[in-house]
Amino acid sequence: MTIKSLLATSFLAVSLILPVAKPAMAEEAQPALAEENQSALAADNSAVTVYRDGDFSGISQQFGIGLYNVNELNVVGNDKISSVKVASGYRLTLYRDKDFSGDTKQLTKDASWLDDFNDATSSLKVEKIGGPNKPVIAYSNSPYGGFEQQFDIGDYNVDDLKAGVGNDAISAIRIAPGYKVTLFKDYNYSGASKVLTADAIYVGSDINDSVSSLKVEAISPQDSTTRAVPGNAYSDTAKREILRTFAPRIWFAQGETYFPASVEFTLPHLDRYINPGSGLYEFKTKTELNPYTLKLPYFSGDLATAPIYAFWVEKEYNNVDLVYFQYSAYDLGKTVFGTEVGDHVGDWERVTVRLAKFTDQGTNYIKPVQVYYGAHSFGTTYNWNEVDKVNNTHPVAYSAFGSHGMWKDPGNHVYKELVVTQLIDVANQGTAWDTWNNIQAFQYYPNSLTGNGLGNAWPSWLDRDYSNPNSLSVYKFGNPAQGSFFGQPLLAGGPTGPQEKGALTNDVVLD
């Protein structure tokens, strides 16, 4: 099964972008910690401390590098963690369910209160940021979740898998450039097989949960998609050039009315005010939206001057995510039984290209691996070879009529099922926007939540000092929510900006 068929554009497929639930393993069959994790515990046994109560109080338990299932939370307890301390240079991943499944929350610093994850952790993982990691990592859940096991060059039979990710358990895999993995359905490297040479968030229905042995071999890291880093150094100039090279062509639908704009284009029409609900500065229109469906002239945007906001974000496993944000002054919702629902002021949608970095004979290279299309509150990931491209490097995206959700293909995309109707994004070839012709380039640092411009200034509206009266930073880019109809807001609340999105703030996930 291709990623396209796995993550279908129907709303029913949204749950599939979360870690895939798998049957609980019998206690005696659960994989043990890998040897490298066990040996690290003594040296790093205080990397993370979890507490039963908020403000780092109550019963506590310390953890070193490794994977810890529900039975290993034997001191603090299952579904009991309320606050955590994370030493500098480490990453903590909390899982809502046992066996490293369900919703997750990642932390790289102390949290005195876990908020949405309070009393909700049944397993956890502690990692050292920046590795070390072996070139191949297999996972029992898609995408990149559940039990995991790292592999170097070599042959691994069923007993090796039983001691790690599990027999007949592999669903996703990371493969660094320069390596080939052959997955076998049977032990002793027999039965049906499948060869992979790049990351796969899903190994495919033909081999999923069916691997009993595997081989890892070294190959040339270069292929037709590989590109040398300009100047052989990751300078600001080179990063900006790479961001231009992979910037998408975005097709707006026929009849589109609400085109992109620069944030600066919209500022004369907006007030920055403290929302009493959040206590933070937000934007709202200077002109009251009464009725809420009132369409202001500036909502049409200014495509001629609109930039694509492009971010270089270093991720774990030698990945770089090139995140391209389209900003629009207005988002047109859907019409349900003659009533407009879900309109909102301000709209951020994105396309992300994931690159793998590597060095071959002294030369630095990048290689495109995957493309993520964000649509509303979810997204879909495809392998690089599954997406249409312009000049071999620019992925093609379709911005849905009015609502701007990004899709790989034209057509009618059902993204939400209501009791009474479906919400559908309409995507087709109306107006083409070659975003590489007007790019605002930045680098963002997930673990420090800061950034800088790459050949252009850093705008203060990208800062996070949302309570500073002298800044342009805002927590939300549009008017507060208003009313509801069949469970949908009449006027939806304005969105948060790029600096609040996991695409920038998470140092692992492709989002």
C-alpha positions as CSV (number, residue, x, y, z in Angstrom):
1,M,0.0,0.0,0.0
2,T,1.4,3.4,-0.9
3,I,1.3,6.3,1.5
4,K,-1.4,7.8,-0.7
5,S,-3.7,4.9,-0.2
6,L,-2.9,4.6,3.5
7,L,-3.6,8.2,4.2
8,A,-6.6,8.8,2.0
9,T,-8.0,12.3,1.7
10,S,-11.3,11.3,3.2
11,F,-11.9,12.5,6.8
12,L,-12.2,8.9,7.8
13,A,-8.4,8.6,7.2
14,V,-7.5,11.4,9.5
15,S,-7.0,9.0,12.4
16,L,-4.4,7.1,10.4
17,I,-1.9,9.9,10.7
18,L,-1.8,9.1,14.4
19,P,0.2,6.1,15.7
20,V,-1.6,3.0,14.6
21,A,-3.1,1.1,17.4
22,K,-2.0,-2.5,17.6
23,P,-3.2,-5.4,19.8
24,A,-1.7,-5.5,23.3
25,M,1.3,-7.8,23.5
26,A,1.4,-10.5,26.1
27,E,3.6,-9.4,29.0
28,E,6.1,-12.1,28.3
29,A,6.3,-11.2,24.7
30,Q,7.0,-7.5,25.1
31,P,10.4,-6.5,23.7
32,A,13.2,-5.7,26.2
33,L,15.2,-2.5,26.1
34,A,17.9,-2.6,23.5
35,E,21.4,-3.2,25.0
36,E,22.7,0.3,24.1
37,N,19.8,1.8,26.1
38,Q,20.3,-0.4,29.1
39,S,24.0,0.4,29.2
40,A,23.3,4.1,29.1
41,L,21.0,4.0,32.1
42,A,23.7,4.1,34.7
43,A,25.4,7.2,33.2
44,D,22.2,9.1,32.4
45,N,19.8,7.8,35.1
46,S,18.7,11.3,36.1
47,A,18.0,12.7,32.6
48,V,14.3,12.8,33.4
49,T,12.4,13.0,36.6
50,V,8.6,12.7,36.6
51,Y,6.4,13.7,39.5
52,R,2.9,12.6,40.6
53,D,1.8,16.1,41.4
54,G,2.2,19.5,39.9
55,D,5.1,21.9,40.6
56,F,7.6,19.0,40.8
57,S,6.1,17.5,44.0
58,G,4.7,14.2,45.3
59,I,6.1,10.8,44.5
60,S,8.8,10.9,41.8
61,Q,10.7,8.5,39.6
62,Q,13.9,9.0,37.5
63,F,14.6,7.7,34.1
64,G,17.7,7.4,31.9
65,I,17.9,7.0,28.1
66,G,15.5,4.2,27.0
67,L,11.9,3.0,26.5
68,Y,9.7,2.5,29.6
69,N,6.4,0.7,29.3
70,V,3.5,0.8,31.7
71,N,4.9,-1.8,34.0
72,E,8.1,0.2,34.4
73,L,6.2,3.2,35.8
74,N,6.0,1.2,39.0
75,V,7.0,4.0,41.3
76,V,5.1,7.0,40.0
77,G,2.3,4.9,38.7
78,N,0.2,4.5,35.5
79,D,-1.8,7.7,34.5
80,K,-0.2,9.5,37.4
81,I,2.4,11.9,36.0
82,S,1.6,15.7,36.5
83,S,4.9,17.4,36.1
84,V,8.4,16.6,34.7
85,K,12.0,17.8,34.8
86,V,14.0,17.2,31.7
87,A,17.8,17.8,31.8
88,S,19.4,20.0,29.1
89,G,20.2,18.0,26.0
90,Y,17.4,15.3,26.4
91,R,14.0,14.8,25.0
92,L,11.1,13.2,26.8
93,T,8.1,11.7,24.9
94,L,5.0,10.8,26.8
95,Y,2.5,8.3,25.4
96,R,-1.1,8.2,26.4
97,D,-1.3,4.4,26.1
98,K,0.9,1.5,26.9
99,D,3.3,0.0,24.3
100,F,4.3,3.5,23.2
101,S,1.1,4.2,21.4
102,G,-1.8,6.7,21.4
103,D,-1.4,10.5,21.6
104,T,2.0,11.8,22.4
105,K,3.6,14.9,24.1
106,Q,7.2,15.8,23.6
107,L,9.2,17.9,26.1
108,T,12.8,19.2,26.0
109,K,12.6,21.3,29.2
110,D,10.9,21.3,32.6
111,A,7.1,21.4,32.8
112,S,5.5,22.2,36.2
113,W,2.1,21.1,34.9
114,L,1.3,18.8,32.0
115,D,-2.0,20.4,31.2
116,D,-3.6,18.2,28.5
117,F,-1.4,15.3,29.4
118,N,-2.0,15.4,33.2
119,D,-2.5,11.9,34.7
120,A,-2.5,10.5,31.2
121,T,0.9,8.8,30.7
122,S,1.1,5.0,30.3
123,S,4.6,4.7,28.7
124,L,7.5,7.1,27.9
125,K,10.7,7.4,26.0
126,V,13.9,9.3,27.0
127,E,16.4,10.2,24.2
128,K,19.6,12.3,24.0
129,I,19.0,15.1,21.5
130,G,21.3,14.6,18.5
131,G,21.8,10.9,18.9
132,P,23.8,8.8,18.6
133,N,21.5,6.9,16.3
134,K,22.2,3.9,14.0
135,P,21.4,4.3,10.3
136,V,18.2,2.2,10.4
137,I,15.4,2.4,12.9
138,A,12.3,0.1,12.7
139,Y,9.0,0.9,14.5
140,S,6.1,-1.2,15.4
141,N,3.6,1.6,14.7
142,S,3.1,4.0,11.8
143,P,4.2,6.7,11.7
144,Y,7.4,6.1,13.6
145,G,5.8,5.0,16.9
146,G,5.5,2.1,19.2
147,F,8.3,-0.2,20.0
148,E,11.5,0.6,18.1
149,Q,14.9,-1.0,17.3
150,Q,18.0,0.4,15.8
151,F,20.2,-1.5,13.3
152,D,23.6,-1.1,11.7
153,I,25.0,-3.0,8.7
154,G,24.3,-6.7,9.2
155,D,21.8,-9.6,9.1
156,Y,19.1,-9.8,11.8
157,N,17.1,-12.9,12.2
158,V,13.8,-13.5,14.1
159,D,15.4,-13.8,17.5
160,D,17.1,-10.4,17.0
161,L,13.7,-8.8,16.3
162,K,12.1,-10.5,19.2
163,A,14.6,-8.8,21.5
164,G,13.6,-5.3,20.1
165,V,10.8,-4.2,17.8
166,G,9.2,-7.6,17.8
167,N,8.5,-10.4,15.3
168,D,5.8,-9.7,12.7
169,A,5.6,-6.2,14.1
170,I,7.4,-3.6,11.8
171,S,5.1,-0.9,10.3
172,A,7.5,2.0,9.7
173,I,11.2,2.5,9.2
174,R,13.8,5.2,9.0
175,I,16.7,4.6,6.6
176,A,19.6,7.1,6.3
177,P,21.0,7.8,2.8
178,G,23.6,5.2,1.9
179,Y,21.8,2.2,3.2
180,K,19.5,-0.5,1.9
181,V,17.1,-2.6,4.0
182,T,15.7,-5.8,2.8
183,L,12.6,-7.0,4.8
184,F,11.7,-10.7,4.7
185,K,8.4,-12.2,5.7
186,D,10.0,-15.4,7.1
187,Y,12.9,-16.1,9.4
188,N,16.3,-17.0,7.9
189,Y,15.9,-14.4,5.2
190,S,13.3,-16.3,3.3
191,G,9.8,-15.8,1.9
192,A,8.5,-12.7,0.2
193,S,10.8,-9.7,0.6
194,K,10.7,-5.9,0.1
195,V,13.7,-3.5,-0.5
196,L,13.6,0.0,0.9
197,T,16.3,2.7,0.6
198,A,14.6,5.7,2.2
199,D,12.3,6.5,5.1
200,A,8.8,5.0,5.0
201,I,6.1,6.1,7.4
202,Y,4.3,2.9,6.4
203,V,6.1,-0.1,4.9
204,G,3.1,-1.1,2.9
205,S,0.3,-3.6,3.2
206,D,2.3,-6.2,1.5
207,I,4.9,-6.4,4.3
208,N,3.2,-4.6,7.3
209,D,3.3,-6.6,10.5
210,S,4.9,-9.5,8.6
211,V,8.7,-9.1,9.0
212,S,10.6,-11.9,10.6
213,S,14.1,-11.1,9.4
214,L,16.0,-8.3,7.7
215,K,19.3,-7.3,6.2
216,V,21.0,-3.9,6.2
217,E,23.6,-3.1,3.5
218,A,25.7,-0.1,2.5
219,I,25.0,1.4,-1.0
220,S,25.8,4.7,-2.7
221,P,23.9,7.5,-0.9
222,Q,23.5,9.4,-4.2
223,D,20.7,9.0,-6.8
224,S,19.0,11.2,-9.3
225,T,17.3,13.3,-6.6
226,T,20.5,14.1,-4.7
227,R,21.8,17.7,-4.8
228,A,25.1,19.1,-3.6
229,V,24.8,21.8,-1.0
230,P,25.8,25.2,-2.6
231,G,29.3,26.2,-1.6
232,N,29.6,22.8,0.3
233,A,28.6,24.6,3.5
234,Y,25.3,25.2,5.3
235,S,25.6,29.0,5.2
236,D,22.6,31.3,5.3
237,T,23.0,31.9,1.6
238,A,23.0,28.1,0.9
239,K,19.9,27.6,3.1
240,R,18.0,30.3,1.3
241,E,19.0,28.9,-2.1
242,I,17.8,25.4,-1.0
243,L,14.5,26.9,0.2
244,R,14.0,28.4,-3.2
245,T,14.9,25.2,-5.0
246,F,12.2,23.2,-3.3
247,A,9.5,25.8,-2.9
248,P,6.1,24.6,-4.2
249,R,4.0,25.6,-7.1
250,I,0.5,26.2,-5.5
251,W,-2.6,26.0,-7.7
252,F,-5.5,28.1,-6.5
253,A,-9.0,26.8,-7.4
254,Q,-11.0,28.3,-10.2
255,G,-13.0,31.2,-8.9
256,E,-10.8,31.7,-5.9
257,T,-11.6,35.1,-4.2
258,Y,-9.4,35.0,-1.1
259,F,-5.8,35.0,-2.2
260,P,-2.6,35.1,-0.1
261,A,-1.1,38.3,1.2
262,S,1.9,39.4,3.3
263,V,1.2,39.9,7.0
264,E,2.2,43.5,6.5
265,F,-0.5,44.0,3.9
266,T,-3.2,43.1,6.5
267,L,-1.8,45.2,9.4
268,P,-3.6,48.5,8.6
269,H,-6.9,46.6,8.8
270,L,-6.2,45.0,12.2
271,D,-6.1,46.0,15.8
272,R,-3.7,44.3,18.2
273,Y,-5.5,43.9,21.5
274,I,-5.4,41.8,24.6
275,N,-8.0,39.0,24.5
276,P,-9.5,38.8,28.0
277,G,-10.0,35.1,27.5
278,S,-6.3,34.3,26.8
279,G,-4.7,37.4,28.4
280,L,-2.5,37.6,25.3
281,Y,-2.3,40.0,22.4
282,E,-4.3,38.9,19.4
283,F,-5.5,40.5,16.1
284,K,-9.1,41.4,15.2
285,T,-10.5,43.5,12.4
286,K,-10.8,47.3,12.9
287,T,-14.2,47.0,11.3
288,E,-16.6,44.9,13.3
289,L,-17.8,41.8,11.5
290,N,-21.5,42.4,11.9
291,P,-23.0,40.2,10.5
292,Y,-20.2,37.7,11.0
293,T,-20.3,36.9,7.3
294,L,-19.3,40.5,6.4
295,K,-16.6,40.4,3.8
296,L,-14.1,43.3,4.0
297,P,-12.3,44.4,0.8
298,Y,-8.8,43.5,2.1
299,F,-9.9,39.9,2.6
300,S,-9.2,39.4,-1.2
301,G,-5.4,39.5,-0.4
302,D,-2.7,40.6,-2.8
303,L,-1.2,37.7,-4.7
304,A,1.1,40.0,-6.7
305,T,3.1,40.9,-3.6
306,A,2.4,37.9,-1.3
307,P,5.5,36.0,-0.2
308,I,5.8,32.4,0.8
309,Y,7.1,32.2,4.3
310,A,9.8,29.5,4.1
311,F,11.5,28.0,7.2
312,W,14.6,25.9,7.5
313,V,14.1,23.6,10.5
314,E,16.8,21.2,11.6
315,K,15.2,17.9,12.8
316,E,16.5,14.7,14.4
317,Y,18.1,11.9,12.4
318,N,20.0,14.4,10.0
319,N,16.7,15.6,8.6
320,V,15.8,19.2,7.6
321,D,12.2,20.2,7.1
322,L,11.6,23.0,4.6
323,V,8.3,24.4,5.8
324,Y,6.4,26.7,3.4
325,F,3.6,28.7,5.0
326,Q,0.9,30.5,2.9
327,Y,-0.8,33.3,4.7
328,S,-4.2,34.6,3.6
329,A,-6.2,37.4,5.1
330,Y,-9.4,35.4,5.2
331,D,-10.6,31.8,5.2
332,L,-14.0,31.0,3.7
333,G,-15.7,28.2,5.5
334,K,-18.4,25.9,4.1
335,T,-22.1,26.3,3.5
336,V,-24.3,23.9,5.5
337,F,-28.0,24.1,4.8
338,G,-27.7,27.6,3.5
339,T,-25.6,28.8,6.5
340,E,-21.9,29.7,6.3
341,V,-19.9,28.0,9.0
342,G,-16.2,28.0,9.8
343,D,-15.2,31.4,8.2
344,H,-12.3,33.0,10.0
345,V,-10.0,36.0,9.7
346,G,-6.4,35.0,9.0
347,D,-5.3,31.7,7.6
348,W,-2.1,29.7,7.7
349,E,-1.6,26.6,5.5
350,R,1.6,24.8,4.7
351,V,3.5,22.4,2.5
352,T,6.7,20.7,4.0
353,V,9.5,19.1,2.1
354,R,11.7,16.8,4.3
355,L,15.3,16.5,3.3
356,A,18.0,14.0,4.4
357,K,21.5,15.4,4.9
358,F,24.6,13.4,4.3
359,T,28.3,13.7,3.4
360,D,29.9,11.7,0.7
361,Q,33.7,11.9,0.0
362,G,33.9,15.3,1.6
363,T,30.9,16.8,-0.2
364,N,27.7,17.8,1.6
365,Y,24.5,16.7,0.0
366,I,20.8,16.9,0.5
367,K,18.2,14.5,-0.7
368,P,14.4,15.1,-0.7
369,V,12.5,12.2,1.0
370,Q,8.9,13.1,1.8
371,V,6.3,15.9,1.3
372,Y,3.6,16.8,3.8
373,Y,0.4,18.6,2.8
374,G,-1.4,20.4,5.6
375,A,-5.1,20.8,5.4
376,H,-6.9,22.4,8.3
377,S,-6.1,20.5,11.5
378,F,-4.4,17.5,9.9
379,G,-2.2,16.5,7.0
380,T,-1.0,13.8,4.7
381,T,2.6,12.6,4.0
382,Y,3.8,11.2,0.7
383,N,7.1,9.8,-0.5
384,W,9.0,12.2,-2.8
385,N,8.5,10.0,-5.8
386,E,4.7,10.1,-5.3
387,V,4.2,13.8,-5.9
388,D,4.1,15.8,-9.1
389,K,6.9,18.3,-9.5
390,V,8.0,21.3,-11.6
391,N,11.6,21.1,-12.9
392,N,12.1,18.0,-10.7
393,T,12.4,20.0,-7.4
394,H,9.2,22.0,-6.9
395,P,6.3,19.9,-5.5
396,V,2.9,20.7,-6.8
397,A,0.2,21.6,-4.3
398,Y,-3.5,22.4,-4.7
399,S,-5.0,25.1,-2.4
400,A,-8.7,24.4,-1.8
401,F,-11.3,26.9,-2.9
402,G,-11.8,29.5,-0.1
403,S,-10.4,27.4,2.7
404,H,-6.9,26.9,1.3
405,G,-6.3,23.4,2.7
406,M,-3.3,21.9,0.8
407,W,-3.8,18.7,-1.2
408,K,-1.5,16.7,-3.5
409,D,-4.1,16.2,-6.2
410,P,-7.0,18.1,-7.7
411,G,-10.5,16.9,-6.9
412,N,-13.2,17.0,-4.2
413,H,-11.7,16.0,-0.9
414,V,-14.0,15.1,2.0
415,Y,-12.2,16.1,5.2
416,K,-14.9,16.0,7.8
417,E,-18.1,14.0,8.2
418,L,-20.9,15.7,10.1
419,V,-24.0,14.0,11.2
420,V,-26.0,15.9,8.5
421,T,-23.5,16.5,5.7
422,Q,-19.9,16.3,4.6
423,L,-17.3,19.1,4.6
424,I,-15.5,19.1,1.2
425,D,-12.4,20.9,-0.1
426,V,-12.6,21.6,-3.8
427,A,-9.2,21.7,-5.5
428,N,-8.3,22.3,-9.2
429,Q,-6.1,24.3,-11.5
430,G,-7.2,27.9,-11.6
431,T,-4.4,30.3,-10.8
432,A,-0.8,29.1,-10.5
433,W,1.6,30.6,-7.9
434,D,5.3,29.8,-8.3
435,T,6.2,30.6,-4.8
436,W,10.0,30.5,-5.4
437,N,9.7,33.9,-7.1
438,N,8.9,35.7,-3.8
439,I,10.3,34.0,-0.7
440,Q,10.8,35.2,2.8
441,A,13.3,32.8,4.3
442,F,14.0,32.0,7.9
443,Q,15.7,29.5,10.1
444,Y,13.8,28.2,13.2
445,Y,15.3,26.4,16.2
446,P,12.8,24.1,17.8
447,N,14.5,23.6,21.1
448,S,15.0,27.3,21.8
449,L,11.8,28.5,20.0
450,T,13.6,31.3,18.3
451,G,14.6,32.1,14.7
452,N,16.5,34.4,12.4
453,G,16.1,35.7,8.9
454,L,18.0,34.2,6.0
455,G,18.8,37.1,3.7
456,N,15.9,39.1,5.0
457,A,14.8,40.6,8.3
458,W,13.1,38.7,11.1
459,P,9.6,40.2,11.6
460,S,8.5,40.8,15.2
461,W,5.1,39.2,14.5
462,L,7.0,35.9,14.5
463,D,8.1,36.4,18.1
464,R,6.4,34.7,21.0
465,D,6.3,37.6,23.6
466,Y,2.5,37.7,23.3
467,S,2.1,39.9,26.4
468,N,4.6,42.6,25.3
469,P,2.7,45.8,24.4
470,N,5.7,47.0,22.3
471,S,5.9,44.0,20.1
472,L,3.9,43.0,17.0
473,S,3.7,39.4,18.1
474,V,0.2,38.0,18.4
475,Y,-1.0,34.6,19.7
476,K,-3.8,34.5,17.2
477,F,-4.1,36.2,13.8
478,G,-7.8,36.8,13.7
479,N,-11.1,37.6,15.4
480,P,-12.4,35.4,18.3
481,A,-14.9,32.6,17.6
482,Q,-18.6,33.4,17.4
483,G,-21.7,31.2,17.5
484,S,-22.3,27.6,16.3
485,F,-24.3,25.6,13.9
486,F,-24.5,21.8,13.9
487,G,-21.5,21.8,16.2
488,Q,-19.4,24.0,13.8
489,P,-18.5,27.6,14.7
490,L,-20.3,30.3,12.7
491,L,-17.1,32.4,12.8
492,A,-14.1,30.3,13.8
493,G,-11.4,31.8,15.9
494,G,-8.3,33.1,14.2
495,P,-5.4,30.7,13.9
496,T,-2.1,30.8,15.7
497,G,1.0,31.6,13.6
498,P,3.9,29.5,12.4
499,Q,5.8,29.9,15.6
500,E,3.1,27.9,17.4
501,K,3.0,25.1,14.9
502,G,4.6,21.7,15.5
503,A,6.3,22.0,12.1
504,L,8.6,24.6,13.7
505,T,8.5,23.7,17.4
506,N,8.9,19.9,17.2
507,D,12.5,18.8,16.5
508,V,11.5,15.3,15.2
509,V,8.0,15.2,13.7
510,L,7.2,16.0,10.0
511,D,4.2,18.2,10.5
